[in-house]
């Protein structure tokens, strides 16, 4: 008698791409198209989209498979900044810290990010593609970058207040951690997060390391555990590289090899992923 043999669930790639400004992070997102994926990008920085469109056009890649939604942190108008500056000028730190946010946080950009993830609407073609947690493995969700999410998580917590107390920092960090956990837990759809870097003291080891620039000191050391690949993008002269071995950086590799000078491409990651799927494909066996 034959019965179906069910393969174990193969988790899709979740990649955290670290790097300083100008290290080629956004540029390398074009290789997701080269890997044969339909790409859905949430742009959180004012200058992210133009770079991506330029490289896709230059490489003559299928722009019909590139979908984007730009959601950048909103800033108060100059009148609001002036009013807050007057309050700061007349108050001490304790009084300023007790100010309540003047703006309506129910329309904060953080909520727009969640609305987009609940039903991704492409600003290129105007179409809605449904919730990203129901996407299949031939699609990839990208957030470019974590820096914009950091600002939006604080904005939803404190609005336009000029300072935040420890509890408010904790609330913002938890909002951000929950979102990243949700994105890295999508059953079938791969996820890529780009992040700027900064030096932080690892509170567990006491060692200073290069980490993702995240809210506070407690969140950054946690981030690698959510991802299958944590890679450092860097520039050396006119050449751009990825590294999985850089000293003093908390990196991680499962599909990519250990190497200090990898070509900046997602293609090898998805080649390994597809080989895993093929190796564990459902087959019949006799009992």
N, C-alpha and C positions, 0 to 999 in steps of 0.2 A: 504494500500500500504506500502510495506516495503522499506526502504532506508538504506544505510550503515551509521552507526554512526562512525565518525572518532575520534579516541582518540587523546588527545593532545600529542604533541611531548614530550617524556620523555628523558631528557638529560642523556647521559651516565655518569658514574662517572669520575670526574677529581680530582685526588688526589695529593696533595703536601705533601711529606713525609720528614719532617725535622729531623735532628739529627747530632750529632757530629761524628767524626771518630770512628769506632768500635761500633756504636750503633745498628748495624744489619739492616741497610737500604737495602743494596744489597741482603743480605741473605733473607729478607722477600719477595723479588720479586718472589721467588720460589712459594709462595702461590697463585700467579696469575694463575699458572698452576693447582694448586689444586682447583681453582675456575672454572676450565674447559675452560680457555681461551687459545687462541693461542697468544704467547707473542713475540713482536718485540721490541728489546732493542737496543738503540744507547748508546754505552759505551763511555764516554768522559774522563775516567781516566785510567791510565796505569794498575792499579791493580783491576779493577772492574770485568773483565770477569772471571778471575780464581775463585773468590769467588762464582759467580753465577753457574758456571759449577760444582764446587765441591758440592754445596748443592743439585743441581738437581740430580747429580749422587748418592749422599748419600741417598736421599729420594726415589730414583728409580722412579722419575717422567718422563713423556714422553718427552725426549729431542728433538724428532721430531717436537714438537710443540713450541720449543724455537728457535727463530731466532735472530741473533745479527749482529751488524755492529760496529766495533770499530773505532772511530774517535777521536783521542786524539790531544790536541793542539801541533802544530809543533813548534819546537824551532830552532833558527838560529844555524848554526855550530859554532865551536870554533873560526874559522877564522873571522867570522862575529862579534862574541862577542869581539874578540881582537881588531878589527878595531873600533868598537863602543867605547870600553874602551879608546882607544887612543884619540878619539875625545872628550870624556868626560873629559879626563885629561888635554886637552889643551883649553877647552872652559868654559865660565861661563854659568849660568843657562839660561839666555836669548838666548844665541847662540845655546845651546843644544836644547832648546824648539822649535827653528825654523828649526831644521834639518828635511829634508824630508825622509820618509821611503826609505831604500835602497833596500828592497826586493819587489818582484812582488806580490801584494796582490790579484791578480785575481786567484791565486791558493791556497788561504788561506783555512784552515780547515773549517771555517764557511760556505764557499760555498759547501764544501763536505757534510756537515750536511744537507743543503738544497737539494742537489742532492739526497741524501739518502732518504729524506722524499718525494721527488718527485717520486722516484721509489726505494722502499726498496729492496736492494740486500743482501741476507743473506750470511755471510761469512762462515757459517757452511755447507750449502748445495749448495751454488753457484747460487741459483735460485733468480729470480726477482719477487716481489710480487705486483708491481704497486704502485701508489701513496697512501700514508697513509690516505689522506682525503677522499678516497673512500672505506676504510676498513669498514667492518660490525661490529656489536656489539659483535660478538664472538671473536674478536681480540682486543688486547690492545697495544698501543704504549707507550714505556717507554724511558725516557732520564735519564741516570744515569751517571753524575749528573749535576746540575746547575753550579757547580764550573768550569767544563771544558768549558761550554758555555760562562761563564764570560770571560775567557782568550781568547777564539776564537773571541768573539765580539770585544774585544780591538785589537786583531791582525788584523782583517779585516779593522779596523779604522786607526790604527797608524803603522802597520807593526812592525819593530824592533826598532822604536824610543824608547829612554829610558824614555821619559816623555810625558804626554798628557795635553793639555790645556782644559779649561772648555767646550769649544764647542765640542772637540773630545770625551770627556766623555759623553756628551749629545747624540752624534750620536751613540756611542756604546750602551748606555742604551736604546735608541729608537729601535735599531736593535733587541736587546734582548726582549724587551717588545712586539714588533710586532710578533716575533716568538712564544712566549708563548701564546699570544692571539690567533694566528692561530691554535696552537696545542690544545688549550682548546675549540676551536670552531668547531672542527670536528663533523659533525652532528650525526654520529652513533657510532664512535669508541671511547672507553674509553682512557684516557691518564693519565700517572703517571710520576711525576717529583720528583726526590730525590734532596735534597739540604743540604749542611752543614749549620751550624748556627753561628751567631755572634750577639753580643749585639750592638744595634743601638738606637739612640734617635729618637723616632717617632716625626717627625716635626709637626704633627697635634696636638698631645696631649702633647708633651714635655716630655713624660715618656720614660725611657730606657726600651727596650723590647728585647727579643730574637727573631730574625727574620732570614729568609733565607739569606744566604750570597750571595748578589747580587751586581751588579755594582753600586757604589755611594750610597747615602743615600735616594734618592727619589724613587727608584724602589722597594726596599724590602717591604715597607709598602703597596704597591699596589698589590702585588702578591696574597694575600689570596682571593681577590675578583674574581679572575679568576677560582677558584677551588671550588668544592662542599665539599671536605674534606681537612682540613689542620691538620696534625697529627704529634705529636712529638714522635720519636723513642728514647729510652734511655736504658741504661744497669744499672742494680742494682745487684752488685755482679756477679753471673754467670747467672742471669736471664735477658731476654730481654723483654721489654714491649713497648706498645704504650700508649700515653696519649692524651686525648682531653680536659683536664682540667688544665694542668700545669700552674702555676702562672707565670705571666710575659712573656708569649708567646702568640702571636696572632694566636689562633687556631680556627677551624671551623668544625662543624659536622652536617651532614644531615642524613646519614645512620648509622653511629656508635653512640653508646650511650655516654653520658657524664661519663667518667670513667678515673681514673688515672692509672689503670693497666689493659689494654686490651691486649689480646693475639696479637702478631704482625702478623696479617693475613689480607689479602684483601678479604678473603672468605665472611665474613659478609656483606661487602659493596656490593658485587655483588649478594648476596642473596636478599638484600633489593631492588636492582635495578630490578631483575627479577620479584619480587613480584609487583613492580610498573607497569612493562610492562604487567603482567598478569591482573592486576586490571583495566587497561585502554585498554584492547584488543578490537579490532574492533568487534562490534556486530550489530545485526539488531534491529530496533525499528519501531513501527507502527506510522503512521501519518494519 
